[in-house]
Amino acid sequence: MPERNPLIRATAMPRDTNPYGGVFGGWLMSQMALGAGSLASREGNGKAVVVSATDFAFPGAMAVGDELSVYCQVTATGNTSMTIAAEAVARERDGEAQTKVASGTFKFVLLDDDDKPRPVRAVGEASMPRPHPG
């Protein structure tokens, strides 16, 4: 991911574990969805809702107490949708060692004030005024 500023940072707690004592994959996915949603809303300049989540992989494991950082990047835009790649990296609690623990892809649709799909402007263009014909 080119921009390495995390959108989400969270510490895994005992309540975030699966029956085997490891950090639950569903918790990782929810943190990734929060980060991707934050980016979709910011880049889309408004309400964005997730419509699909795909391509999940869990190449590493994290322990309770590790700090999770979620990095996201817009990879594609459609007429009303935005696709975002998310990567989750764990940093050990008592050190600096980092491990990639999850990755996945989220698709969001941008909505207007009436919760109807609205057009996506080019990424980075959201805060720029549109030229006025005339």
C-alpha positions as CSV (number, residue, x, y, z in Angstrom):
1,M,0.0,0.0,0.0
2,P,1.6,3.3,-1.0
3,E,0.3,5.4,1.9
4,R,1.3,3.7,5.1
5,N,-0.8,5.8,7.5
6,P,-3.2,3.5,9.3
7,L,-6.9,4.3,9.1
8,I,-7.6,2.2,12.2
9,R,-5.5,1.2,15.2
10,A,-6.8,-1.2,17.8
11,T,-5.5,-3.5,20.4
12,A,-6.7,-7.1,20.4
13,M,-8.4,-7.9,23.8
14,P,-9.4,-11.2,25.4
15,R,-13.0,-10.7,24.2
16,D,-11.7,-10.7,20.6
17,T,-10.5,-14.4,20.7
18,N,-12.0,-17.5,19.1
19,P,-12.6,-20.8,21.0
20,Y,-9.0,-21.7,20.4
21,G,-7.6,-18.6,22.1
22,G,-6.4,-16.9,18.9
23,V,-7.7,-13.5,17.7
24,F,-11.0,-14.1,15.9
25,G,-10.9,-13.6,12.1
26,G,-14.3,-11.9,12.2
27,W,-12.8,-9.3,14.5
28,L,-10.0,-8.7,12.0
29,M,-12.5,-8.4,9.2
30,S,-14.6,-5.9,11.2
31,Q,-11.6,-3.7,11.9
32,M,-10.7,-3.8,8.2
33,A,-14.3,-2.9,7.2
34,L,-14.2,0.1,9.6
35,G,-10.9,1.4,8.0
36,A,-12.2,0.8,4.5
37,G,-15.5,2.5,5.3
38,S,-13.7,5.5,6.7
39,L,-11.7,5.9,3.5
40,A,-14.8,5.4,1.3
41,S,-16.7,8.1,3.1
42,R,-13.7,10.5,3.1
43,E,-12.8,9.9,-0.6
44,G,-16.5,9.8,-1.6
45,N,-17.3,12.9,0.4
46,G,-20.4,11.4,2.1
47,K,-22.3,8.3,3.0
48,A,-20.8,5.0,1.8
49,V,-22.2,1.5,2.5
50,V,-20.4,-1.8,2.0
51,V,-22.1,-4.1,-0.6
52,S,-19.5,-6.8,-0.8
53,A,-16.4,-8.1,1.0
54,T,-14.2,-10.6,-0.9
55,D,-10.7,-12.1,-1.3
56,F,-9.9,-12.5,2.4
57,A,-6.7,-14.1,3.4
58,F,-5.2,-14.6,6.9
59,P,-1.5,-15.2,6.4
60,G,-0.5,-14.6,10.0
61,A,-1.8,-14.7,13.5
62,M,-1.9,-12.1,16.2
63,A,-2.0,-12.4,20.0
64,V,-4.1,-10.7,22.6
65,G,-2.4,-7.4,23.4
66,D,-1.0,-6.9,19.9
67,E,-1.7,-3.6,18.2
68,L,-3.5,-3.9,14.9
69,S,-3.1,-1.3,12.1
70,V,-5.3,-1.3,9.1
71,Y,-4.1,0.2,5.8
72,C,-6.5,0.9,2.9
73,Q,-6.3,2.0,-0.7
74,V,-8.9,2.8,-3.3
75,T,-8.2,0.3,-6.2
76,A,-11.1,1.1,-8.5
77,T,-14.1,3.3,-9.0
78,G,-17.3,2.7,-10.9
79,N,-20.3,4.9,-11.6
80,T,-21.6,4.7,-8.0
81,S,-19.1,2.3,-6.4
82,M,-15.6,2.3,-5.0
83,T,-13.4,-0.8,-4.4
84,I,-10.9,-0.7,-1.5
85,A,-8.1,-3.0,-0.7
86,A,-7.4,-3.4,3.1
87,E,-4.4,-4.9,4.8
88,A,-4.1,-5.7,8.5
89,V,-0.8,-5.7,10.2
90,A,-0.1,-6.7,13.8
91,R,2.7,-5.3,15.9
92,E,3.7,-7.3,19.0
93,R,2.8,-5.8,22.3
94,D,6.3,-5.7,23.8
95,G,8.3,-4.9,20.7
96,E,8.4,-3.7,17.1
97,A,8.0,-7.0,15.2
98,Q,5.2,-6.8,12.7
99,T,3.2,-9.5,10.9
100,K,0.7,-9.2,8.1
101,V,-2.4,-10.9,9.5
102,A,-5.1,-10.3,7.0
103,S,-6.1,-8.8,3.7
104,G,-9.3,-8.4,1.8
105,T,-11.3,-6.3,-0.7
106,F,-14.4,-4.2,0.1
107,K,-16.8,-2.6,-2.4
108,F,-18.9,0.4,-1.3
109,V,-21.7,2.3,-3.0
110,L,-22.0,6.0,-2.3
111,L,-25.5,7.2,-1.3
112,D,-27.2,10.6,-1.5
113,D,-29.4,12.1,1.2
114,D,-32.3,9.9,0.1
115,D,-30.2,6.8,0.4
116,K,-30.1,6.4,-3.4
117,P,-26.8,5.6,-5.2
118,R,-25.0,8.7,-6.4
119,P,-22.1,9.2,-8.8
120,V,-18.5,8.8,-7.7
121,R,-16.2,11.6,-8.6
122,A,-12.6,10.8,-9.3
123,V,-10.6,10.1,-6.2
124,G,-9.1,13.3,-4.8
125,E,-11.7,15.4,-6.7
126,A,-14.4,15.1,-4.0
127,S,-13.6,18.4,-2.3
128,M,-12.9,20.3,-5.6
129,P,-15.7,22.4,-7.0
130,R,-17.2,21.3,-10.3
131,P,-16.7,23.8,-13.2
132,H,-19.8,25.8,-14.0
133,P,-20.8,25.8,-17.7
134,G,-21.3,29.1,-19.1
